[in-house]
Amino acid sequence: MKIAETENLTKIYGSGEARVIALDGVSIHVDTGEFVAVMGPSGCGKSTLLHLIGGLDRPSGGVVKIEGQDLSSLNDDELTDLRREHIGFIFQFFNLIPTLSALDNTALPLVLGGMKPGEARVRAADWLEKLEVADRSTHRPEELSGGQRQRVAIARSLVTNPTLILADEPTGNLDSKAAQEFATLLRDIVDRWERSILLVTHDPRISSYADRILQMKDGRISEETQNSKNNQKAGNSKKEFVGKKDYAGEDHHA
Amino acid sequence: MHELLLAISYLRGRPIRSIMTILSIVIGVMMMFGLNGMAPALQDLFISSTQAMALSNVDLYITRTDGSFFRQEYEQNVAAVNGVESTASMIARAVALPTDHYYTADGRAISTIQVYGVDTTNTDEAFNIVTAGGRRLTAGRLLQPGDVQVALISEQFAEGLGLGLGEMVRLPGAGGWLNFEVVGLLDDPGLMLGTQQVFIPIPAAQDLLNTPNRINTILGHYAEGSDARAIDAAVASIFDRGYELSPLEGGADVWAALLEFMNVIFTMFGLFALALAGLIMFNTFRTSIVERQRDIGMLRAVGAKRRVVMRTILYEGLILAILGTVLGMLLGFAFAYGARAALGSTFESLMGNQLGQPRFEALTFVVTILFGVGVPLVSVLIPARSASRITPLEAMRPTTIEQEAALKRSRRIIGFVSLVLGLGGLLSGVFPLMALGILIFLLALGLLGPLLISPITDFFSRALLLVFGQEGGLAAGNIARQPSRASITASSLMVSLAILIGLGGMLASTYGGALRFLDASLRSDYIMMPGLIVTNDTLGAGPELAETVKRIRGVEELTTMRQIDILDADGIGIRLIGIDPLNYARIAGLTFIEGDESAYERVQNGNAVIINGRYASQFGIGIGDTVTLDGDHGPAEVEVAAIGLDYLNVKLPSIYMEQTALTREYGVRNDLFLLINSEPGADLEQLEEDLQAATQAYPGFGIISREQLRTSQEQVARGGTIGMNIVLALLAAPALLGLANALGINVIERTREIGMMRAVGAKRRQIRRMIVAESLLLSLMGIALGVISGILLSFVMTGVLEFAGLHIPYDFPGVGVLTAIAAGLICGILAALIPARRASDLQIVAALAYE
């Protein structure tokens, strides 16, 4: 089942001479329990794609559907509800609120959704436990290591039981060991809890954990690679491709 | 130069913050400049009635410093001085009237008649106040020897009264209205609106004013080649009290002092608003430096020296200060002219005089620019210095908002010591220490404010959680993140509210106390007095009025009070009150602070006086000490028998003396107050009618019952409350701007965080609620601290009144506290409007990418 899909998605910034086409007719999908990585050089449009799928921004053209729901039909409040209930976000800079403990940071989306703080904390504690940072739950972000902060950020993204996790360069601020641990964790999220992940990254070691890798260039998907299961689980950076699709030459504007 | 360009680019990059900071300066400058621009016009209005005419060809123009009368024989004494060739007597006396007696032809009320007593026996043209004073005869003749009951008036005055030559003009006199034949008409003198001059022979003036054998001006010529300094010394030896040789100075000292006081108050007001602006700028720049840490680090990394960074920040402050000052002065102009337009007619009807146009003197410009630019610039110094200390390494660190380091130990110690010292001063009971105490106390609150933030936040966050849900909790966390900033923001509100409550408390105590005092001390059933009392310009009534009243059916008894305001040897204004001690004790009575009723007996015998609290405190005098009364018969020492107060005379240092002594030594023959008791069972309606009828002959006199006086005083209290609300509005504005500025900065600083919250599911409404909750929390802190310090301040201010000799019990400023709380909360909500909208309107993607 397609958790997220885009059809002919376009995003244009500015107008006239300053017009920049960030996304140029991108059609992709993420299936249930699938881990998809989007790679590409800076400015190729991968973060824009993530923002549009997450409903953080509105497209200039095309369609985004989450669990079959067309996002263009939703107003701001409905979009906010959808984000909170169906999508989890993981950011490069963790974006934890410095005044809240790890536990309260994790519970934040539930509380914003109207759940009683006590109940929200119980659920948040559960996720911190699963992500092995329960012992840090009373600590504030400044008292946590980079890896721990990112785990708390993951717990926050999962606490509402979303079907889709969107991660934007989540290892950009982690050292190599922590980044590897993080990638393993993402793989676990997909395998153990059957969530779908759409990850934007520069790091091939991280993308090697994905089921599928989408290469972007100039606002388009230029290449799609299917990763073998062996590679994913081993975290092996050496790729054994089970399939590859080259988008070059396809007409996206059809 | 590049520092200036950098500064400009930063300010343009943050337009709203720049505008709000400028606005805070604008308010202070506007108040300082606008109010001081109005002061000269007000001064003109007040002194117009005391200003004498200039006589250019007179060598001597002698008046007493306090404008009071002296015996006419002094003229002979002056004439006898070696070197004085000739002399003339003159009377120049302004008579203030209620505004319903005379009107000009165009219907404007006349409130002051300047009565000139002219020496018709002296034919020296230079001494003729009419012709030498620049007036021109347009019809009839001038005054001449042998004239008795004749007058010269202006054409304009005659037209208003519908009079022609040979007809009778009715002039206000101490013994009632007197008629004078108009023998000449003069051109329009171009005096202040509401003022008219009347020229009559000296004996007629003495009769009119009830000052037999007394004058208040001597004119003279020096003999050719005489030694002016020697003459001055000789003249000085003639007069027992201060005298002036200039026509413009006599009697104007009181007004000059009033104006000076007014200027100080206006400047203080502006300074206070500017100090708040300084506080706001300090806060704004401090937080802006933290926010720009990376930029500044980068500047340092690419080669900017410390002083370049410092200069850039100082330039920013300077640009804002200059813009704020210029704009504030422009608005100050508008404010002054606007106030003139709005209040002009009210003043005209109240004072019977036209309020002049605002005038901006050089000193006003200098003071305004000095403070308008100086205060903000000084406030930016510390932030600029801390900016220059940022190292290039800071540029490499990610901008995260960390919790402020714990309050520095030294600051904490100084704060606690200040608190103890401040409280000590407040409780000392010694006025200067109390005043100092309140300042130190406010300083301590400022220093310790950050320590109080956490407990206050905890205290209020429960309530916020109830009202705002989880957004309230988030707001509390955001505030607690930066206790110093929160405390500075809250303190601008605190200071405003503290002053509001302080003023409110003092007013409440004063009015409450005054009404209780009125009940206790003014026991007579009726008071007969002039409707308008302007110190020595109020005419009073000759003793015949009291005689008339005594004969009215239903009057059981009455007592009279006379008074004169003089300057003592040191130039301090003193009120001498002549009472009829034994009657006074029975009918009205003083409230004794020290001593008792037995003092009346001693005053009656003429060997003692009673002083009021203000006199006792000002001169440090108590029972048994002596005061020197310097009357017509030279200085005489009398003992103080008691210290007491009456309701009518609490503001000036006053001496109660036996009435005939006041008349003998100071020539005061007119009664200013008649305190009347009715007979038991009298027909009060008829009595009031008869009393009213008795006053008809006495210009300006009216009758008021104790109840009516009480009601009118209550109205004054209500007026005071309105005044307090205006002060509140003026004080709340800078606090509001400060709050809005701090919130705006918080929003900018937390842009990415807000973007994240929106991404993970916070609705726009929830973000708005969070910012409003933050604002309310900040204002609640301001309110909490403001209420505490305000109550203390009101206590101290009431104590200051006590020190000034007014014994007023402390009334808790309940209304002030409630108003302050409401004002603070309204401020909190208003301040949040723009920042909350900005925060909720943030584009999520842009916010997430914000650095």
Chai-1 contact restraints between the chains, C-beta under 6 A:
chainA,res_idxA,chainB,res_idxB,connection_type,confidence,min_distance_angstrom,max_distance_angstrom,comment,restraint_id
A,H51,B,V845,contact,1.0,0.0,6.0,A-B,restraint_1
A,L56,B,A759,contact,1.0,0.0,6.0,A-B,restraint_2
A,L56,B,I844,contact,1.0,0.0,6.0,A-B,restraint_3
A,L56,B,V845,contact,1.0,0.0,6.0,A-B,restraint_4
A,D57,B,V845,contact,1.0,0.0,6.0,A-B,restraint_5
A,D77,B,K763,contact,1.0,0.0,6.0,A-B,restraint_6
A,T80,B,G761,contact,1.0,0.0,6.0,A-B,restraint_7
A,T80,B,K763,contact,1.0,0.0,6.0,A-B,restraint_8
A,R83,B,G761,contact,1.0,0.0,6.0,A-B,restraint_9
A,R84,B,G761,contact,1.0,0.0,6.0,A-B,restraint_10
A,F89,B,A759,contact,1.0,0.0,6.0,A-B,restraint_11
A,F89,B,V760,contact,1.0,0.0,6.0,A-B,restraint_12
A,N95,B,M756,contact,1.0,0.0,6.0,A-B,restraint_13
A,P98,B,I401,contact,1.0,0.0,6.0,A-B,restraint_14
A,T99,B,G477,contact,1.0,0.0,6.0,A-B,restraint_15
A,T99,B,R481,contact,1.0,0.0,6.0,A-B,restraint_16
A,P109,B,V760,contact,1.0,0.0,6.0,A-B,restraint_17
A,P109,B,G761,contact,1.0,0.0,6.0,A-B,restraint_18
A,V111,B,Q470,contact,1.0,0.0,6.0,A-B,restraint_19
A,L112,B,G761,contact,1.0,0.0,6.0,A-B,restraint_20
A,L112,B,A762,contact,1.0,0.0,6.0,A-B,restraint_21
